Amino acid sequence: MPDKINKEVLVDAIAYQDGSIVSKQIIKKPNGNITLFAFDKDESLTEHTSPYEAVVYMVDGEMEITIDGKLYNLKTGEIIVMPPNISHGLKAAQKSKMLLTMIK
């Protein structure tokens, strides 16, 4: 990927796969990671916790994100912060692409 990235580059950088979640690591550093995900409709990550703060940027689509029991509907262009050690889960309301930044 080029150094300068816009939304269109992110959308085109990963393809949807029927019935699956696809991931592509963009950066892996000791202090954090950035990963691009493509979710088919209704694919999900079950509720879990992480010791790290995470930021989700919706590149395309719509995602239902539950954080500490509260439901948030994130759409293209929106961002949400998931605090460390708090239960969270994600479900694609439609085919969706998101950029996940984990801060260690």
N, C-alpha and C positions, 0 to 999 in steps of 0.2 A: 504494500500500500504506500501511496505517496505521503510525504510529511504533512501536507495540508489535506484535510479530509472534510468533505461536506456530506450532507444527508444522502445525496444521490450515490456517492461512492460507497457509503455504508450499506445502502439498500442493495446495491449491485454486488457487494463483496461476499454475500452469503446467499445460498439458494434454499428455498423451502424443500422439504422432503415429506411426502405423504405419511401421516401417522407418526411423525417423529419430531424430535428437537435436535437441531444441528447447532454446533458451536464452533467458533473460530477464535483462537486466542490472538489478540492484536499485540499486547504487551505483557510480558511477565518480568517483574522486577522484585527485589527483596521487600520493597515497601508497598507493593500492590500489583494488581493485575487488571487488564481491560480485556473483556471478552465480548464478542458479538454473537448473538443467538438468533435463530429462526425457529419459531414454534408453529407447527400446523395447528389449525383450529382445534380447540378443546384439549390440546396437550398441556401438561402441567408439571410443576415441581411441587411435591408435597411439602407441607409445612415442616420447617426445620429451623435451626438457629445457626449463627455463624459468630465467631469471636471478633469479626471485623465489620466495620461500617461499610455499607454498599450503597452505590448510587445507580439507579436504573434510569436510562434515557430511552424513551420509546422512539425508535427510528421509523416504524411503520406499524399500523394496525391498532389493536386495542387489547389490553391485558387487565385481568382482574388480579389485584395484588392484595393479599391479606397480611396485615402487620399487627401483631398482638391482638388478634380477633376482630380487627376493624377492616372492612372491605374498601378498597380504593379502585376506581376504574381509571386507568391511565390510557390516554390516546396519543396518537402521533404527535411528537414535539414536546410532550410533557416529561417531567422529571420527578422522581420521588427518592427520598433517602430512607434506607432501611438501617435502623440503629443496630449496634452489635448486641449479641446475646438476647435478642427479642425474636420470638417465633414469627416466621413469615413463609408465605407460599405464593405461587403464581399459577395462573391459568389463562391461556389464550382464548379470548372471547371470539377472535377471528384469527386468520393467519397473521402473525405478528413478528416483528424483528425488534430486538432491544440490545442496547449496549450496557453491559454491566461493568462498573468500576468498583473493585474491591480495594479498600484502603486499609493497609495493615498498620 
